[in-house]
Amino acid sequence: MQYIDAGAVQQALKYPELIEALREAFRSQNVTVPPRHHHHYRYSANHDNENTLLLMPAWQADGFLGIKTVVVAPDNREQPSIQGQYTLIDATTGTPKVVMDAASITARRTAAASALAADYLAPINASTLLMVGTGTLAPELIRAHACVRPIKKVLIWGRNPDKAEALAKSLTGEPFSVSICDDIQSGMQRADIVSCATMSKTPLLFGKWLREEQHIDLVGAYRPDMREADDLLVKRVALYADVLPHALSETGDLAIPIAEGTIDPQSILGDLPRLCQAKAPLPRSGVTCFKSVGHALEDLVAAQLAYKRVTLTGKTDHKTDNFHPETL
């Protein structure tokens, strides 16, 4: 059976095409997505920390069935924090067609989904982007947002200054300037779009730092006990998620303030299936916020597109050994 490695996936999935493929899939809603299996397990009898196992299926009638199997190991230092594989199967016959690197699929589709949301929600003339986080998803999010808004300046904040500098250097040659931001508050006061992709368990973005016109893109906090935004932020913004209702329970950015009565489920104004029925951009005022938790439709769309492009070119031998995304 064919295997498509991370490098080939990256070569196959270009953001403008992937963003439009996701838009059409969310608009048509012709993909069946059952609840994903989400299991936490202790990996050592002498260790209280947990890893997360995710099984994410999706399928189309007369098309493909896809299954993503991923293990998230936040404590990994020498190995990637996310590892897994995506299997694409002929839905009619049940015949496996291809296995591909799941981490690269996840990173590309996650960034494309955030950019798709920003195409509807972000200020139309947004030119400054603050990137909070320096993992492999960071450059993906930066490049994806730059496909839908005229980004001229990128600010980078990270806990590790060396990683922030390395990320900035990796963006040399892009059509925007890049600089390091010393603190998130000053970055938020300058940014039209704030994208946050971390594994933080406590808020990094605070409502008191919001500008009058801004878009917030929350990509990390993939567990109910993790948060990137505080209560005031989620109360002040116009909230959207990728797909309801599962987003309400899977991320602490929404589950915690809902459980505490700070907001209620009706505070989330829409999701990507509903946004994609409209024409972009939406009329807006104030601050918008998109909360991404990941959805198997996105994986299936990205995997089919990668398979199509690789099949057309016949290239499956690109090598990328240091692909370490930090979010689902």
C-alpha positions as CSV (number, residue, x, y, z in Angstrom):
1,M,0.0,0.0,0.0
2,Q,1.2,3.5,-0.8
3,Y,2.7,5.7,1.9
4,I,2.9,9.5,1.7
5,D,5.4,11.0,4.0
6,A,5.3,14.4,5.7
7,G,7.3,16.2,3.0
8,A,5.1,15.0,0.2
9,V,2.0,16.0,2.1
10,Q,3.4,19.5,2.6
11,Q,4.3,19.8,-1.1
12,A,0.8,18.6,-2.1
13,L,-1.3,20.9,0.2
14,K,-1.1,24.5,-0.9
15,Y,-3.2,26.9,1.3
16,P,-5.3,28.7,-1.3
17,E,-6.5,25.4,-2.7
18,L,-7.0,23.7,0.7
19,I,-8.9,26.7,2.1
20,E,-11.3,26.6,-0.8
21,A,-11.7,22.8,-0.5
22,L,-12.6,23.2,3.2
23,R,-15.1,26.0,2.4
24,E,-16.9,23.8,-0.2
25,A,-16.9,20.8,2.2
26,F,-18.4,22.8,5.1
27,R,-20.8,24.4,2.7
28,S,-22.1,21.2,1.2
29,Q,-22.0,19.2,4.5
30,N,-21.7,15.9,2.5
31,V,-19.2,14.3,4.9
32,T,-20.4,12.1,7.8
33,V,-18.4,12.6,11.0
34,P,-19.2,10.4,14.0
35,P,-18.0,11.4,17.5
36,R,-14.2,11.0,17.8
37,H,-12.7,8.7,20.3
38,H,-10.8,10.8,22.8
39,H,-8.9,8.9,25.5
40,H,-6.4,10.0,28.1
41,Y,-4.0,7.4,29.6
42,R,-1.1,7.4,32.0
43,Y,2.0,6.2,30.3
44,S,3.8,5.2,33.5
45,A,2.8,3.7,36.8
46,N,5.1,6.2,38.4
47,H,4.0,9.2,36.5
48,D,0.7,11.2,36.9
49,N,1.0,12.9,33.5
50,E,-1.2,11.7,30.7
51,N,-1.0,11.2,26.9
52,T,-4.0,11.5,24.7
53,L,-5.2,8.9,22.1
54,L,-7.4,10.2,19.3
55,L,-9.3,8.2,16.7
56,M,-11.1,10.4,14.1
57,P,-13.2,8.8,11.4
58,A,-15.1,10.4,8.5
59,W,-16.5,9.3,5.2
60,Q,-18.4,10.3,2.1
61,A,-20.9,8.2,0.2
62,D,-19.4,6.9,-3.0
63,G,-16.1,8.3,-2.0
64,F,-13.5,7.8,0.7
65,L,-13.5,6.8,4.3
66,G,-10.6,8.1,6.4
67,I,-9.3,7.4,9.9
68,K,-6.8,9.4,11.7
69,T,-5.0,7.8,14.6
70,V,-3.0,10.1,16.7
71,V,-1.1,10.1,20.1
72,V,-0.4,13.4,21.8
73,A,2.5,13.1,24.2
74,P,3.0,16.7,25.7
75,D,6.1,15.6,27.7
76,N,8.0,14.4,24.7
77,R,11.4,16.2,24.3
78,E,13.4,14.0,21.9
79,Q,10.3,12.9,19.9
80,P,7.5,14.9,18.3
81,S,4.7,15.7,20.7
82,I,2.1,14.5,18.1
83,Q,2.6,11.3,16.1
84,G,0.2,9.3,14.0
85,Q,-1.0,8.2,10.6
86,Y,-4.0,8.8,8.4
87,T,-5.5,5.9,6.4
88,L,-7.6,6.6,3.3
89,I,-10.0,3.8,2.3
90,D,-12.3,3.2,-0.6
91,A,-15.7,3.6,1.2
92,T,-17.5,1.3,-1.3
93,T,-15.1,-1.7,-1.3
94,G,-13.3,-1.1,2.0
95,T,-10.0,-1.4,0.3
96,P,-7.2,0.7,1.9
97,K,-5.7,3.1,-0.7
98,V,-3.0,5.0,1.1
99,V,-1.4,5.7,4.5
100,M,0.0,9.2,5.1
101,D,1.7,11.1,7.8
102,A,-1.0,12.4,10.2
103,A,1.0,15.2,11.8
104,S,1.5,17.1,8.5
105,I,-2.2,16.6,7.6
106,T,-3.2,17.9,11.0
107,A,-1.0,21.0,10.8
108,R,-2.0,22.0,7.3
109,R,-5.8,21.5,7.8
110,T,-5.7,23.2,11.2
111,A,-4.0,26.3,9.7
112,A,-6.4,26.3,6.7
113,A,-9.5,26.1,8.9
114,S,-8.3,29.1,11.0
115,A,-7.6,31.0,7.8
116,L,-11.1,30.1,6.5
117,A,-12.7,31.4,9.6
118,A,-10.6,34.6,9.4
119,D,-11.8,35.1,5.8
120,Y,-15.3,35.6,7.3
121,L,-14.4,37.2,10.6
122,A,-11.2,39.2,10.5
123,P,-11.0,42.9,9.7
124,I,-10.7,43.1,5.9
125,N,-7.6,45.3,6.0
126,A,-5.9,43.3,8.7
127,S,-2.2,43.9,8.2
128,T,-0.5,43.0,11.5
129,L,-0.5,39.5,12.9
130,L,0.7,38.4,16.4
131,M,1.7,34.8,16.6
132,V,1.6,33.4,20.2
133,G,3.6,30.2,20.2
134,T,6.6,28.9,18.3
135,G,5.8,25.3,17.5
136,T,5.5,23.9,14.0
137,L,1.9,25.1,13.7
138,A,3.1,28.7,14.1
139,P,4.6,29.2,10.6
140,E,1.6,27.3,9.1
141,L,-0.9,29.6,10.7
142,I,1.1,32.7,9.7
143,R,1.3,31.7,6.1
144,A,-2.4,30.6,6.0
145,H,-3.7,33.9,7.4
146,A,-1.5,35.7,4.9
147,C,-3.5,34.0,2.1
148,V,-6.8,35.6,3.2
149,R,-5.7,39.0,4.6
150,P,-3.0,41.5,3.5
151,I,-0.6,40.7,6.3
152,K,2.5,43.1,6.1
153,K,3.9,42.6,9.6
154,V,4.2,39.5,11.8
155,L,5.0,39.7,15.5
156,I,6.2,36.5,17.3
157,W,5.9,35.8,21.0
158,G,7.3,32.6,22.6
159,R,8.4,31.4,26.0
160,N,11.7,30.4,24.6
161,P,13.5,33.3,22.9
162,D,15.8,30.9,20.9
163,K,12.7,29.2,19.4
164,A,11.1,32.6,18.6
165,E,14.3,33.7,16.8
166,A,14.4,30.4,14.9
167,L,10.8,30.8,13.8
168,A,11.5,34.3,12.6
169,K,14.5,33.2,10.6
170,S,12.5,30.4,9.0
171,L,10.1,33.1,7.6
172,T,12.9,34.9,5.8
173,G,11.8,35.7,2.2
174,E,8.1,35.8,2.9
175,P,6.2,38.9,1.8
176,F,5.9,40.4,5.3
177,S,8.3,41.7,7.9
178,V,8.9,39.6,11.0
179,S,10.0,40.7,14.5
180,I,10.1,39.3,18.0
181,C,7.5,40.5,20.5
182,D,8.7,40.8,24.1
183,D,5.3,40.5,25.7
184,I,1.9,39.5,24.6
185,Q,0.1,42.6,25.9
186,S,2.1,45.0,23.7
187,G,1.7,42.6,20.8
188,M,-2.1,42.5,21.2
189,Q,-2.3,46.2,21.3
190,R,-0.6,46.4,17.9
191,A,-2.2,43.3,16.1
192,D,-5.3,43.1,13.9
193,I,-5.2,39.3,14.2
194,V,-3.9,37.3,17.2
195,S,-3.3,33.6,16.6
196,C,-2.5,31.5,19.6
197,A,-1.3,27.8,19.3
198,T,0.2,26.5,22.5
199,M,-0.2,23.7,25.0
200,S,-0.9,26.2,27.9
201,K,-3.1,25.1,30.7
202,T,-3.7,28.7,31.9
203,P,-4.8,31.8,30.0
204,L,-2.2,33.7,27.9
205,L,-4.6,36.2,26.3
206,F,-6.6,38.5,28.5
207,G,-9.8,40.5,27.7
208,K,-8.4,43.7,29.2
209,W,-5.8,43.7,26.4
210,L,-8.2,43.6,23.5
211,R,-8.4,46.4,20.9
212,E,-11.7,47.8,19.6
213,E,-11.4,46.0,16.2
214,Q,-9.6,42.7,16.2
215,H,-9.8,39.0,15.4
216,I,-8.6,36.3,17.9
217,D,-7.7,32.8,16.6
218,L,-7.5,30.2,19.4
219,V,-5.9,27.0,18.2
220,G,-4.4,25.3,21.2
221,A,-6.2,24.2,24.5
222,Y,-7.3,20.9,22.9
223,R,-8.4,19.4,26.3
224,P,-11.1,20.5,28.7
225,D,-8.5,21.4,31.4
226,M,-6.4,23.7,29.0
227,R,-7.0,27.4,28.3
228,E,-5.5,30.1,26.2
229,A,-8.0,32.9,26.9
230,D,-9.5,34.2,30.1
231,D,-13.1,34.7,31.1
232,L,-13.2,38.4,30.2
233,L,-11.9,37.7,26.7
234,V,-14.6,35.1,25.9
235,K,-17.3,37.4,27.3
236,R,-16.2,40.4,25.3
237,V,-15.9,38.8,21.8
238,A,-18.2,37.5,19.2
239,L,-17.5,33.8,19.6
240,Y,-17.4,31.2,16.8
241,A,-16.1,27.6,16.7
242,D,-15.2,25.2,14.0
243,V,-18.0,22.7,14.5
244,L,-20.8,22.7,17.1
245,P,-21.7,21.1,19.5
246,H,-18.6,19.1,20.1
247,A,-16.4,22.2,20.5
248,L,-18.4,23.1,23.6
249,S,-17.0,20.2,25.6
250,E,-13.6,19.5,24.2
251,T,-11.7,22.7,25.0
252,G,-11.3,24.5,28.3
253,D,-11.5,27.8,26.5
254,L,-15.3,27.1,26.1
255,A,-16.1,24.3,28.6
256,I,-14.7,26.0,31.7
257,P,-16.5,29.4,31.3
258,I,-19.7,27.5,30.3
259,A,-19.5,25.3,33.4
260,E,-18.9,28.3,35.6
261,G,-21.7,30.3,34.1
262,T,-19.5,33.0,32.6
263,I,-21.0,32.3,29.2
264,D,-23.6,29.8,27.9
265,P,-23.7,27.6,24.8
266,Q,-25.8,30.3,23.0
267,S,-22.8,32.6,23.4
268,I,-21.2,30.8,20.5
269,L,-22.8,32.6,17.5
270,G,-21.9,30.1,14.8
271,D,-19.5,27.5,13.3
272,L,-17.8,26.9,10.0
273,P,-20.7,24.9,8.4
274,R,-22.9,28.0,9.0
275,L,-20.3,30.6,8.2
276,C,-19.6,28.9,4.9
277,Q,-23.2,29.4,3.8
278,A,-22.5,33.1,3.8
279,K,-20.4,35.4,1.6
280,A,-17.1,36.4,3.0
281,P,-16.4,38.7,4.8
282,L,-19.3,39.0,7.2
283,P,-20.3,42.5,8.3
284,R,-18.4,43.1,11.6
285,S,-17.8,45.5,14.4
286,G,-15.8,44.9,17.6
287,V,-13.8,41.8,18.3
288,T,-14.4,38.4,16.8
289,C,-12.9,35.1,18.1
290,F,-12.6,31.7,16.4
291,K,-12.0,28.6,18.6
292,S,-10.5,25.6,16.7
293,V,-10.7,22.2,18.3
294,G,-10.2,20.1,15.1
295,H,-12.7,18.2,13.1
296,A,-12.4,14.9,11.1
297,L,-14.0,16.6,8.0
298,E,-11.0,18.7,7.7
299,D,-8.7,15.7,7.8
300,L,-10.6,13.9,5.2
301,V,-10.7,16.9,2.8
302,A,-6.9,17.4,3.3
303,A,-6.1,13.7,2.9
304,Q,-8.1,13.4,-0.3
305,L,-6.5,16.5,-1.8
306,A,-3.0,15.3,-0.8
307,Y,-3.7,11.8,-2.4
308,K,-5.0,13.5,-5.5
309,R,-2.0,15.8,-5.9
310,V,0.5,13.1,-5.1
311,T,-1.1,10.6,-7.5
312,L,-1.0,13.2,-10.3
313,T,2.7,13.9,-9.7
314,G,3.8,10.5,-8.6
315,K,6.0,12.0,-5.8
316,T,6.0,10.4,-2.4
317,D,9.7,10.6,-1.4
318,H,10.0,14.1,0.3
319,K,11.5,13.7,3.7
320,T,10.7,15.9,6.7
321,D,12.1,14.5,9.9
322,N,11.6,17.4,12.3
323,F,7.8,18.0,11.9
324,H,6.5,18.7,15.4
325,P,3.1,20.3,15.5
326,E,1.8,21.3,18.9
327,T,-2.0,21.2,18.5
328,L,-4.9,19.3,17.0
